[in-house]
Amino acid sequence: MSSISIRRLSADSAVDRDSWATIRAICCRTGNNGEPIADNRWEFFSKIWIEPYEKILPEWAYVAEADATIVGYLTGCPHTKSFSRAKRWRCTLPLISRILFGSLRRAPDARGFAWQELGMRKSAEKSFARTILSDISRLYPAHLHMNVERQFRRAGIGKRLLERLSADLRRQGVSGIHLFCGRDPMPFYLGAGFQVLGTSHFRGREVFVLGQLLQIR
């Protein structure tokens, strides 16, 4: 396998425009529990899962490269509460407007997303007890999303991306990090030092919230 390098992206997303386009593509190729999503879902799917990080916190994204080709990425956030507020105003509300009145009215998944964000449909995260969510906000304020191309999995890339993010979070004094996931990714994250903080059921599937405390230097 080619030598892998990890690169943190710039605070100016325009500098890494091509990298962000590749991240969007990888997200869609791996967005169905590691498998590709349907072609007609790509545009909207990447708007939900990638665009907020590109717009708000581009400097907290990392890419894994093999021979200068991006083969995996991690989008992170040191303070989920503040990020969520910014995302609502800069990304979610404009997107809902386009769903209800504009060009995204017929996009797959769009109306379900709008109803969920408007509080008319429960999300996976909100299926957890408030006490669990409160503890996560207090002890594990950072979060992450990560995906690696199929042919480069099981090569330590995810571990290296996590290590780079964790080191940068420690330097910022962040106390812990969390993520929500299904059962399939659990062995990887548990092996990387995460613990199960809670379990819920959402639309017939188990959903887990995992967390890891970070040693503050």
C-alpha positions as CSV (number, residue, x, y, z in Angstrom):
1,M,0.0,0.0,0.0
2,S,1.1,3.5,-0.7
3,S,2.5,5.7,2.1
4,I,-0.2,7.6,3.9
5,S,0.1,11.2,5.0
6,I,-2.4,13.2,7.1
7,R,-3.0,16.8,6.3
8,R,-5.1,19.4,8.2
9,L,-7.1,21.7,5.9
10,S,-6.9,25.5,5.8
11,A,-9.2,27.9,7.6
12,D,-9.9,29.4,4.2
13,S,-12.0,26.7,2.5
14,A,-11.3,28.3,-0.9
15,V,-7.7,27.2,-0.6
16,D,-8.8,23.6,-0.4
17,R,-11.7,23.8,-2.8
18,D,-10.7,20.6,-4.7
19,S,-10.1,18.8,-1.4
20,W,-13.6,19.6,-0.2
21,A,-15.1,18.3,-3.5
22,T,-13.2,15.0,-2.9
23,I,-14.5,14.9,0.7
24,R,-18.0,15.3,-0.6
25,A,-17.6,12.4,-3.0
26,I,-16.1,10.1,-0.4
27,C,-18.9,10.9,2.0
28,C,-21.4,9.8,-0.6
29,R,-19.5,6.7,-1.6
30,T,-19.4,5.6,2.0
31,G,-22.6,7.1,3.5
32,N,-24.6,4.0,3.7
33,N,-22.8,2.1,6.5
34,G,-19.6,2.2,4.4
35,E,-21.4,1.6,1.1
36,P,-22.4,4.1,-1.6
37,I,-25.7,6.0,-1.4
38,A,-27.9,6.3,-4.5
39,D,-26.6,8.7,-7.2
40,N,-29.6,10.9,-7.0
41,R,-29.0,11.6,-3.2
42,W,-25.4,12.9,-3.6
43,E,-26.1,16.6,-3.8
44,F,-28.4,16.9,-0.9
45,F,-26.5,14.3,1.3
46,S,-23.3,16.2,1.0
47,K,-25.1,19.5,1.8
48,I,-26.2,17.9,5.1
49,W,-23.0,16.1,6.2
50,I,-20.1,18.1,4.6
51,E,-21.2,21.7,3.8
52,P,-21.5,22.9,7.4
53,Y,-17.9,21.9,8.2
54,E,-16.7,23.4,5.0
55,K,-18.4,26.7,5.7
56,I,-18.0,27.1,9.4
57,L,-15.0,25.0,10.6
58,P,-12.8,24.1,7.6
59,E,-9.7,24.2,9.7
60,W,-11.0,21.3,11.8
61,A,-11.1,18.9,8.8
62,Y,-8.3,16.4,8.0
63,V,-7.6,14.3,5.0
64,A,-5.6,11.1,4.5
65,E,-3.6,11.1,1.3
66,A,-2.0,8.3,-0.7
67,D,0.3,9.5,-3.4
68,A,-1.4,13.0,-3.2
69,T,-4.8,11.4,-3.6
70,I,-7.3,11.8,-0.8
71,V,-8.5,8.4,0.4
72,G,-10.2,9.4,3.7
73,Y,-11.3,12.3,5.7
74,L,-12.3,13.4,9.2
75,T,-14.5,16.5,9.9
76,G,-14.3,17.6,13.5
77,C,-15.6,20.2,15.9
78,P,-14.2,21.3,19.2
79,H,-17.4,22.7,20.7
80,T,-20.6,21.2,19.4
81,K,-23.0,23.7,21.0
82,S,-21.5,26.7,19.3
83,F,-21.1,24.9,16.0
84,S,-24.8,23.8,16.1
85,R,-25.9,27.4,16.6
86,A,-23.8,28.6,13.7
87,K,-24.9,25.7,11.5
88,R,-28.6,26.5,12.1
89,W,-28.3,30.1,10.9
90,R,-25.7,29.7,8.2
91,C,-26.7,26.3,6.7
92,T,-29.9,24.7,8.1
93,L,-32.4,27.5,7.8
94,P,-31.3,28.5,4.2
95,L,-31.5,24.9,3.2
96,I,-35.0,24.5,4.6
97,S,-36.0,27.6,2.7
98,R,-34.8,26.0,-0.5
99,I,-36.6,22.8,0.3
100,L,-39.9,24.5,1.0
101,F,-39.8,27.2,-1.6
102,G,-36.9,26.7,-4.0
103,S,-34.7,24.4,-6.0
104,L,-34.6,21.5,-3.5
105,R,-38.3,20.8,-3.3
106,R,-38.0,17.5,-5.1
107,A,-34.6,16.4,-3.7
108,P,-34.6,12.9,-2.2
109,D,-34.5,13.1,1.7
110,A,-35.2,16.8,1.6
111,R,-38.6,17.0,3.2
112,G,-37.7,14.5,5.9
113,F,-34.7,16.6,6.8
114,A,-36.9,19.8,6.9
115,W,-39.5,18.2,9.2
116,Q,-36.8,16.9,11.4
117,E,-35.0,20.2,11.7
118,L,-38.4,22.0,12.3
119,G,-39.1,19.6,15.2
120,M,-41.9,17.7,13.5
121,R,-39.9,14.5,13.3
122,K,-37.4,13.1,15.9
123,S,-33.8,12.7,14.9
124,A,-31.5,9.9,16.0
125,E,-29.6,12.1,18.4
126,K,-32.8,13.4,20.1
127,S,-33.9,9.8,20.7
128,F,-31.5,9.7,23.6
129,A,-32.4,10.7,27.2
130,R,-31.8,14.4,28.0
131,T,-29.5,13.4,30.9
132,I,-27.2,11.6,28.5
133,L,-27.1,14.5,26.1
134,S,-26.4,16.9,28.9
135,D,-23.5,14.8,30.2
136,I,-22.1,14.6,26.6
137,S,-22.3,18.4,26.2
138,R,-20.5,18.9,29.5
139,L,-17.8,16.2,29.3
140,Y,-17.4,15.4,25.6
141,P,-18.1,18.7,23.8
142,A,-16.1,17.9,20.6
143,H,-17.5,15.6,17.9
144,L,-16.3,14.0,14.7
145,H,-17.4,12.3,11.4
146,M,-15.0,10.1,9.5
147,N,-15.0,8.0,6.4
148,V,-12.3,6.1,4.4
149,E,-12.5,4.6,0.9
150,R,-13.2,0.9,0.9
151,Q,-9.9,-0.2,-0.6
152,F,-8.0,1.7,2.1
153,R,-9.8,0.4,5.2
154,R,-8.1,-1.7,7.8
155,A,-4.8,0.0,7.1
156,G,-4.7,2.2,10.2
157,I,-5.9,5.4,8.4
158,G,-8.8,6.0,10.7
159,K,-6.6,5.6,13.7
160,R,-4.2,8.1,12.4
161,L,-6.9,10.6,11.6
162,L,-8.3,10.2,15.1
163,E,-4.9,10.6,16.7
164,R,-4.3,13.9,14.8
165,L,-7.6,15.3,15.8
166,S,-7.2,14.3,19.4
167,A,-3.8,15.9,19.7
168,D,-5.1,19.2,18.3
169,L,-8.1,19.1,20.7
170,R,-5.8,18.5,23.7
171,R,-3.8,21.5,22.7
172,Q,-7.0,23.5,22.8
173,G,-7.9,22.2,26.2
174,V,-11.0,20.2,25.1
175,S,-12.1,17.7,27.7
176,G,-13.6,15.0,25.5
177,I,-15.0,13.9,22.1
178,H,-18.1,12.0,21.1
179,L,-19.9,10.6,18.0
180,F,-23.2,8.9,17.2
181,C,-23.0,5.7,15.1
182,G,-24.7,2.3,14.3
183,R,-23.4,-1.1,15.4
184,D,-21.0,-1.7,12.4
185,P,-18.3,0.9,13.3
186,M,-18.4,0.0,17.0
187,P,-15.4,-2.3,17.1
188,F,-13.2,0.3,15.5
189,Y,-14.1,3.1,17.9
190,L,-14.0,0.8,21.0
191,G,-10.6,-0.4,19.9
192,A,-9.5,3.3,19.6
193,G,-10.4,4.0,23.3
194,F,-14.0,5.2,23.0
195,Q,-16.7,4.0,25.5
196,V,-20.4,3.5,25.0
197,L,-22.2,6.4,26.7
198,G,-25.7,5.4,25.7
199,T,-27.9,3.3,23.5
200,S,-31.2,4.1,21.8
201,H,-33.5,2.8,19.1
202,F,-34.3,4.9,16.0
203,R,-36.5,3.7,13.2
204,G,-35.9,0.1,14.1
205,R,-32.2,0.3,14.5
206,E,-29.8,0.6,17.4
207,V,-28.0,3.9,17.7
208,F,-25.0,4.4,20.0
209,V,-23.3,7.4,21.4
210,L,-19.6,6.9,22.1
211,G,-17.2,9.1,24.0
212,Q,-13.6,9.5,24.9
213,L,-12.1,11.7,27.5
214,L,-8.9,13.5,26.4
215,Q,-5.9,14.1,28.6
216,I,-5.5,17.8,28.8
217,R,-1.9,18.9,28.6
